[in-house]
Amino acid sequence: MPAEIVLVYNFFPSHAWLRAMITATTQALLQATRRRHATEVNIVERCWEVLPTGSKPKAGLVLIHGGNWHSGWFGELGDLLSSAEYSIRVSAPDLISHGLSDDAIPGYRAYCPDFASQAEEVGAAIARARTALPKGCPLFVLGESMGGLSALQHLISERANDGTTDNVDGVILCGALLQVAPAVLPPKAAFPLLKAVGWLMPTLGVPGAAVGGETFDTAFGDPAVGPVARADPLVTEMAPLRFGYMLGFLKGMDVVQREGPAKLKVKSVLMMHYKGDQRTLYEDCQRFVDDLPMEDKVCIPLEGDSHQIFQDTPEKSKKYIETVGRFITERAG
């Protein structure tokens, strides 16, 4: 079992609702030590047990954050879903080289030499959640942006479908990274050259990759979030997108889109995506969900051109969290 650790994250923005979003009074901060390429990597995970204390959860939710982000920004979601209104146990790891978790290579934030390792961390988080939940309790996975890609990579993997691991009942995709918006990456005509450079120098930053700087604020529906996120020492806004990571997620997108409809074995899918998302393309995510064979599929197109749905205005963010809560509890019985 993961060991409880001391909360070392003490960043408190001035906006009251952002304080609630980023921190949570009901959370526990846990640390799991994982072995990566002959070295130990500490993975930090936030957990919200259901309230009142000692109550039996109706379901579990594993939340996987997006690139350059971290689990500390989901305090409002964790607090609300773990309350007596929903009784959902929520856990949210910081992926490798994000938030409070260790770097795969010291000093290289928001980077992992093998992008597929993030999908393995999703599997490890699911296993921890299954251990903490009562036997037979429904379990869902929510992936935002890159976290959606990593979640799907794990859920269609042989390990997730070999009959030896606990199953996941449903997946929730929020702005999932299934196709990158053209403005975010260099022109496709340059990809062959970029791939060649990437194999030789995987830690080199990709020129023309717009994930920080002027484009950073476009990810959030509320203009107050951008400046606060920039001041957050655990948000790696200006960490460069490195060649090795880019090649990894491009390969992951291709595999998920080709193999996902046949290999994704969950019972239920919820997709929430801004129609004008400037980072990941709504149409590709919609097409992916349409191609899935299960009958229980819910697609909710959101008006706007933002990316991260839980960093919209307070009213909208709460509405989206409530949608997730209803989706889960209606299927948990």
N, C-alpha and C positions, 0 to 999 in steps of 0.2 A: 504493500500500500504506500502511496506517496506520504511523505512526511510534511507536517505543517511547518511553515516558516514564518518569520517575522515580516510584517508588511513594511517594505522599505520604500514604497512609492508614495511620496508625500507632495504631489503636485495638485494644488487646489486653485482652479480658475476663479475669477471674481463673479461670474454669472452663476446664480444659485442652481438653475436647471442643469447647467453643464457640470457643476459639482456632483449633482445626483447621477448624471450620466456616467461620469468617469470613476466615481467612487461609490461604494455601497456598504452600508452598515451590516448587511446580513451575509457578506461574503467571507469565505475562508480562503487563504492563499496557501496552496500546496506546491510541493516540489517533488518531481520524480526524476531520478537519475537514469539516463538512457545511454546506451553504448553506441557510439557512432564512429566507424572507421578507426577502431582500436583506441578511441578516446572517450571519456565520459562527458556527456553534455547534460546539463541540468535544465529541465523543462519546468517552467512555472505555470500553474493552472489555478484559475479562480473558480470557486465552487459556491453556489447558492443553494443551501439545503432548504427544503420546504418549511414554511411556517404555518401554525405554531410549531416550535421545536418538538420533535418526536412524531410529527404527523407522517402518514404514509403518502409518498408521492403518487400522483396519478400517472405520471410519465417522466421520462428524462429527456433532456436536450443537451447535446454537445454542440457548442458554438465555435466555429472556426473563422477567425478574423481574416481580413485581406492583407495584401502586401503593404509593408511600411507602417502597419497599424499594430494594435495590440488589444488584449482582452480587457484592459482597464477602462475602455470606452463603452462598456456594455453594462454599467452599473444599473441604469434605469431598467433595462430589459431583464437583468437577473433579479432585481428586487420585485418587479411586478409579476413576472411569471412564477417566482417561487412563493408568492403570497398565497393566502388561503383562497383567493379568488380563482387561481389556476392550479396550484399545488404541483408545479413542474420543477423538478430538480435540474438546475442549470450548471453546466461546467464548461469552462472556456480556457483552453491552453494558449499560452503564447508560443507560436511556432518557433522553430529554430532560428536564431539570430534576430528575433523580434521581441519587443517588450522587455520583460525581465529574464527571459530564457537566454542561455549561453549562445555565443557565436559558434558556428561550425569551424570557422577559421578566425582566431582572435583578431579583432579590429575591423572585420568585414561585416558591417551591419546589413540586415535585410538581404543576406546572401547565403546560399547553401550550394556547395559544389554539385550536389545531385538533387535536382528539384523533386524527384520522386521521394526523397527522404521526408518531405513535408507530408505526403500522403501516408507514409508509414506512421508519422506522428498522429495523424487523424485516427488511424487504427488503434494506436496505443491509448488515445484519449477515449475511444469507444469502449475499449476493454476495461479501463478504469471506471467508466460510468456504469458498465454492466455489473462490475463487482460491488459498487456502492448501492445499486438499485435492488429492490425486492425481486425475487425470481418471477419471470413472466411480465414484468413491468414494461410497457411500450417505450421504445427509445427512438428518438428522432435526431437528425443531424442538420444543423443550419450552417451553410457556407456563404460567406459574403465575398464577392469579387474573387480574388485569387483563392480564398478559402473555399469557395464553391467548386473551383477546379480541383483542388487538392482532395476535397471530400469525395467528389465523383471518381477521381483516380483510385482512391482506396476502395470505394464501394463496388467498382467493376473489376477489381483485382482478383487474382486467383486466391489470395489469402482470405479475402472477404467472402468468397463463394465456395470454399472448399469443405464446408460443413463442419469445420472444427471451431469456428468462432461464432460468437453470439450475433444474431441477425439484427439489422436495423429496420424499423418499421416504416420510416418515412424520411424524406430529404426535403429541405427547404432551401431554395436557391434565391439569393438576393443580389442582383447585379452580377451574376456569376461570370467568371472569366472563361467564356467559351469562344469568343472571338474578340480581338482587340480592335478598338476604333482606329481607323487609319491615321488620325492625327497624333496618336500616342507613340507610334514606332516609326523608324525610318521607312522610306518607300520600299515596296516589295521587290522592286528591281534590284535593290542593293542586298537583298537577303543572301544570295549565294556567296558574295564576298564576305558579308558579316558572319555567316556560319563558319567560313574557313578561318577567319580571324578568331572566332569564338573557340574553336577547337584548340588553337594554339595558345591563346591568352584568355582563358575563361573569366578571370577576375577583372579584366579591362572593362571600363564603362562604355556603354553603347552610345555613340554620338547621335544626337537628335531624338533621344527617347524622352518624351515629355511626361514625367510623372510628378515632378515637383515644380518649384518656382511659380511662374505665372499661372500655370494650369492647376495648381494645387487646390485653390478655392472652388474650382468648378465641381469638385467631387461632393460638395456639401450643399444641401438646400437652404441652410441657415447661414447667412454671412458671418454670424458671430463665431462659428466653429473654426474657420480657417486660422485666424490669429491665435486662438487658444491652442489649436493643434500644433502650430509652429512653436509655441512656447513649451510644449510638452517634451521633456527630454527623451521620452521613450518612443516618440513618433519620428521616424527617420525620413522626413520629407525629402531631404536633399541627398540621401544615399543614392548613388548612381545605380541604374539598372545595368547589371553586369552581363557580359556576353553569355557566360555559362548558364546563368539563371534564365535569360531570355530563351536560349535554345531549349532549356528544359521545359519551360511552360508552353512554348510553341509545339513541342513534341507531345506534351500532355494534352493540349487542346485537340490535336489531331486524333490521338488515340481515343479520347473520350467521345468525340463526335462520331467516330467510325464505329466504335465498339459499345458505346453506352446503351443504345436502344436494345441490344441483345443481352447485355450482361448485367444491367442494373436490376436488382431483384427486390427492391423495396415495394411496399404496397401502395404508398401514397406520395405524391409530389406536389409541392407548392412552389410556384415561381412568382417572385415580385421583382419588377424591373422597370426603371424609368424608360419611357419610350424614346426619349432624346438623349439617353446616356452618352456622355462624351468620352467614356473610357472603355466600356464593353458594350457590344452591340445587342440591343434588344431582340432584333429579328432572328439572330442566330440562336439565342437562348430559347425563344419561342418555338423555333423550328425543331430544336433538340427535344423539347418537352412534347411537342406534337407527335414526334416519332416514337415516343416511349409506348410500350404495349399495355401498361396498367390502365385500368379504367378511372381510378381515383386521381385525377390530375386537375389542379386549380392554377390557372394563369391569371395574374392580376397586373395588367399594365398600369403604370403610374404616370401621371402627367408631370412633365418637367424634364430637365436635362442634367440632373444631378446623378450621383453614382451611389453614394452610401446612404441607404434609406433610414438608418437609425441615427444619422446626424443631420436630419432635416429639422424644420421648426419643431418646437416642443409638441405642438398639437398633432402634427403629422407623424412624428416619430412615435408618439404614444399610440396613435391609431394603428400604425404598422405593427407595433409590438402586440397590441390586442388581437390583431388579425392572426399573428403567429400563435398566440395563446389559444384562440378559438379553434384553429386548425388542428392543433395537437389534442386538446381536450375532447373535441368531438370524435376523434378517432381512438382515444384512449378508453372510451366507454365509462 
